[in-house]
Amino acid sequence: MRRVFGVLCVILAGCEAKPDGQQDETGGSRLDEQAIASGLLPNPEQRNLAGQFETRSELGIDKFCAVTSGSGFDIGMLAVFGPESKCEGQGSASLGQDSIEITLRGEDSCQFKAEYDGVEIRVPGAIPEGCSSYCTPRASFSGTSYYLISQGDEAARKSLGRDIDRLCGE
């Protein structure tokens, strides 16, 4: 038991954090750079919203897509809560530092800010009441999240909705 504890102490000592947030070039930062170069991670300095995002659960597949449009994006959203229960809408979005401003169009006023880190979109738990007009009873966009599965406008246009044939299609 002492031998295992000693080995763990040696391993943990090698994981010591560098001053000023620096990382050992053979460790984390180098792996991040390789993941960015290979396209596994988005480049935080060149963050873009265009693409296809999804979250799968036993209730269905929640979808978010964004296509470049002028200085912003045309978007589509689908949150699934079973075979007959869902939220679905289209609108626009603009990209901020670590968030996106989403505006759905067509029903009541629905505008909110969601967190975005380049990989995941997180809708806040409290959004305007007007957003419920895009949903069936007992469904909501509140608290949903979407993960990047494919980058670019072409990928976004492949996102299929339920009542809306193509969430970001032409």
C-alpha positions as semicolon CSV with decimal commas, in nm:
position;residue;x (nm);y (nm);z (nm)
1;M;0,000;0,000;0,000
2;R;0,288;0,238;0,083
3;R;0,445;0,162;-0,253
4;V;0,123;0,257;-0,438
5;F;0,095;0,576;-0,233
6;G;0,457;0,663;-0,314
7;V;0,405;0,611;-0,687
8;L;0,093;0,830;-0,680
9;C;0,287;1,107;-0,501
10;V;0,559;1,097;-0,768
11;I;0,300;1,114;-1,047
12;L;0,115;1,403;-0,883
13;A;0,440;1,591;-0,829
14;G;0,497;1,577;-1,204
15;C;0,155;1,740;-1,259
16;E;0,249;2,056;-1,072
17;A;0,100;2,370;-1,225
18;K;0,338;2,618;-1,385
19;P;0,340;2,983;-1,275
20;D;0,127;3,237;-1,466
21;G;-0,094;2,963;-1,617
22;Q;0,188;2,828;-1,838
23;Q;0,182;2,462;-1,926
24;D;0,464;2,225;-1,998
25;E;0,520;2,215;-2,377
26;T;0,512;1,836;-2,363
27;G;0,170;1,845;-2,192
28;G;-0,165;2,014;-2,221
29;S;-0,096;2,313;-2,442
30;R;0,084;2,104;-2,702
31;L;-0,204;1,855;-2,711
32;D;-0,451;2,142;-2,749
33;E;-0,248;2,285;-3,037
34;Q;-0,244;1,946;-3,211
35;A;-0,620;1,901;-3,160
36;I;-0,685;2,248;-3,305
37;A;-0,452;2,184;-3,601
38;S;-0,628;1,854;-3,679
39;G;-0,974;2,010;-3,647
40;L;-1,079;1,817;-3,337
41;L;-1,107;2,141;-3,137
42;P;-1,211;2,477;-3,276
43;N;-0,951;2,753;-3,274
44;P;-1,063;2,994;-2,999
45;E;-0,905;3,284;-3,189
46;Q;-1,110;3,204;-3,501
47;R;-1,439;3,104;-3,335
48;N;-1,729;3,067;-3,577
49;L;-2,090;2,965;-3,522
50;A;-2,157;2,820;-3,869
51;G;-2,225;2,450;-3,839
52;Q;-2,444;2,171;-3,711
53;F;-2,492;2,110;-3,337
54;E;-2,680;1,822;-3,169
55;T;-2,755;1,658;-2,837
56;R;-2,895;1,305;-2,834
57;S;-3,110;1,160;-2,557
58;E;-3,368;0,883;-2,516
59;L;-3,635;1,144;-2,603
60;G;-3,484;1,235;-2,941
61;I;-3,220;1,459;-3,099
62;D;-3,205;1,829;-3,013
63;K;-3,062;2,030;-3,303
64;F;-2,916;2,374;-3,362
65;C;-2,774;2,496;-3,692
66;A;-2,624;2,823;-3,810
67;V;-2,551;2,946;-4,163
68;T;-2,343;3,256;-4,231
69;S;-2,562;3,550;-4,337
70;G;-2,405;3,894;-4,375
71;S;-2,251;3,995;-4,043
72;G;-2,451;3,733;-3,851
73;F;-2,610;3,393;-3,890
74;D;-2,943;3,242;-3,990
75;I;-3,027;2,974;-3,735
76;G;-3,270;2,692;-3,666
77;M;-3,341;2,521;-3,335
78;L;-3,521;2,203;-3,236
79;A;-3,561;2,071;-2,880
80;V;-3,732;1,732;-2,855
81;F;-3,922;1,605;-2,551
82;G;-4,078;1,293;-2,701
83;P;-4,270;1,197;-3,015
84;E;-4,530;1,476;-2,987
85;S;-4,356;1,732;-2,762
86;K;-4,103;1,979;-2,899
87;C;-3,986;2,335;-2,953
88;E;-3,888;2,443;-3,305
89;G;-3,803;2,774;-3,461
90;Q;-3,588;2,971;-3,702
91;G;-3,429;3,310;-3,667
92;S;-3,096;3,487;-3,650
93;A;-2,796;3,506;-3,421
94;S;-2,494;3,725;-3,366
95;L;-2,170;3,607;-3,216
96;G;-2,031;3,775;-2,902
97;Q;-1,711;3,717;-2,703
98;D;-1,837;3,406;-2,521
99;S;-2,204;3,410;-2,613
100;I;-2,453;3,434;-2,895
101;E;-2,758;3,658;-2,913
102;I;-3,048;3,453;-3,052
103;T;-3,368;3,597;-3,199
104;L;-3,641;3,361;-3,320
105;R;-3,889;3,495;-3,574
106;G;-4,241;3,403;-3,676
107;E;-4,430;3,368;-3,348
108;D;-4,413;3,586;-3,035
109;S;-4,099;3,781;-2,946
110;C;-3,819;3,545;-2,845
111;Q;-3,474;3,691;-2,791
112;F;-3,211;3,564;-2,545
113;K;-2,839;3,526;-2,494
114;A;-2,686;3,175;-2,486
115;E;-2,334;3,078;-2,378
116;Y;-2,102;2,958;-2,653
117;D;-1,746;2,834;-2,609
118;G;-1,682;2,724;-2,967
119;V;-1,800;2,368;-2,905
120;E;-2,116;2,387;-2,693
121;I;-2,416;2,619;-2,694
122;R;-2,591;2,644;-2,356
123;V;-2,935;2,808;-2,342
124;P;-3,006;2,964;-2,001
125;G;-3,266;2,813;-1,769
126;A;-3,478;3,129;-1,783
127;I;-3,571;3,273;-2,122
128;P;-3,851;3,517;-2,220
129;E;-4,208;3,392;-2,197
130;G;-4,261;3,466;-2,569
131;C;-4,028;3,176;-2,652
132;S;-4,297;2,931;-2,535
133;S;-4,496;3,014;-2,853
134;Y;-4,243;2,803;-3,047
135;C;-4,319;2,501;-2,827
136;T;-4,590;2,246;-2,763
137;P;-4,733;2,244;-2,408
138;R;-4,483;2,143;-2,136
139;A;-4,183;2,189;-2,368
140;S;-3,921;2,466;-2,359
141;F;-3,587;2,571;-2,505
142;S;-3,482;2,663;-2,147
143;G;-3,173;2,478;-2,027
144;T;-3,106;2,296;-2,353
145;S;-2,754;2,252;-2,488
146;Y;-2,612;2,165;-2,827
147;Y;-2,267;2,027;-2,918
148;L;-2,082;2,093;-3,242
149;I;-2,085;1,786;-3,464
150;S;-1,991;1,939;-3,798
151;Q;-1,856;2,282;-3,898
152;G;-1,960;2,502;-4,189
153;D;-2,263;2,625;-4,378
154;E;-2,297;2,309;-4,585
155;A;-2,321;2,092;-4,274
156;A;-2,574;2,330;-4,116
157;R;-2,803;2,306;-4,419
158;K;-2,837;1,931;-4,361
159;S;-3,016;1,978;-4,026
160;L;-3,368;1,839;-4,051
161;G;-3,653;1,960;-3,834
162;R;-3,995;1,817;-3,757
163;D;-4,244;2,076;-3,883
164;I;-3,969;2,277;-4,052
165;D;-3,823;2,056;-4,326
166;R;-3,470;2,203;-4,317
167;L;-3,386;2,407;-4,007
168;C;-3,115;2,599;-4,193
169;G;-3,191;2,498;-4,549
170;E;-3,289;2,694;-4,852
